[in-house]
Amino acid sequence: MQPEQQNPYDFMLAEPPAKQGFTFDASGKKQRLIIVGAGALILIIIAWILISIIGNAGKKDQVLAFKVAAAQQDMIGLTSLGVNNVRDRYVISQSTTASIIITGQNKDTNAYIASLKIKGYGKQIAAYVNSSYKAKLETARSNGNYNEVYKALYTDRFNSYSSLLNQTYASTSIQKLKDMMRKYSSQLNSIDPNSTTDN
């Protein structure tokens, strides 16, 4: 009898051996509790992450609103000093108009912030107020160049405020805040020191 010859290609035709992998028998109560507990933990972590993301997005919009309210308070304070101390009728008129417009805007901004039910928001707004213009105007009064310094400060603060409105509009995802910024920006044309001339 001849010995049986082995086919060199048998390895391709033969069934692969069954793989022995990790198996988990979830039939026991202990294993089921572990699975449920791990699933619940994962859901809690995901919920916490989502709440953090949503909460921080809201805080960003709150800070933007605080900055706008603070800039409005600065403009109101500056224009009040201008109305009372400047000796140029045109600048007094422009400052009066600016004060009226921005006071209305500030009421709307504060109403919006109050609707968010933020406790102690006045202190948070105050943190962004920049009243350095007061000292500069006092120095200007002593130096006899109040009108010139006031005009420069007004132009600088107006440009900063206008830029802040545009930045807030671009940065926020809240439609109501976007609409307010668009409205405020459209109201600035009549008080823009860059587009008007002295008479």
Residue pairs with C-beta under 8 A, 6 or more apart in sequence:
7 13
24 31
25 31
26 32
26 35
57 173
60 171
60 172
61 172
61 173
61 174
61 177
62 113
62 116
62 118
62 124
64 167
64 168
64 171
64 172
64 177
65 109
65 112
65 113
65 116
65 168
65 177
66 113
66 121
66 124
66 125
66 127
66 128
67 128
67 164
67 168
68 109
68 164
68 165
68 168
68 181
68 184
69 106
69 109
69 110
69 113
69 125
69 128
70 125
70 126
70 127
70 128
70 129
70 130
71 128
71 157
71 160
71 161
71 164
72 102
72 105
72 106
72 109
72 161
73 106
73 125
73 129
74 129
74 130
74 131
74 133
74 157
74 161
75 98
75 99
75 102
75 157
75 158
75 161
76 99
76 102
76 103
76 106
77 131
77 133
77 134
78 133
78 153
78 154
78 157
79 95
79 96
79 98
79 99
79 102
79 154
80 99
81 133
81 134
81 137
81 150
82 91
82 92
82 95
82 150
82 154
83 92
83 95
83 96
83 99
85 137
85 141
85 146
85 150
86 92
86 95
86 146
86 147
86 150
87 146
87 147
88 147
88 198
89 199
90 198
90 199
91 147
91 150
91 151
91 154
91 198
94 154
94 191
94 193
94 196
95 154
97 190
97 191
98 154
98 158
98 191
101 187
101 188
101 190
101 191
102 161
102 191
105 184
105 187
108 180
109 180
112 176
112 177
112 180
113 121
113 125
114 121
118 124
133 153
133 157
136 149
136 153
137 146
137 149
137 150
137 153
139 149
140 146
140 148
140 149
140 150
151 193
154 193
155 193
155 194
158 188
158 191
158 192
158 193
158 194
159 194
161 188
162 185
162 188
162 192
165 181
165 184
165 185
165 188
166 181
166 185
168 177
168 181
169 178
169 181
169 182
169 185
172 178
172 181
189 195
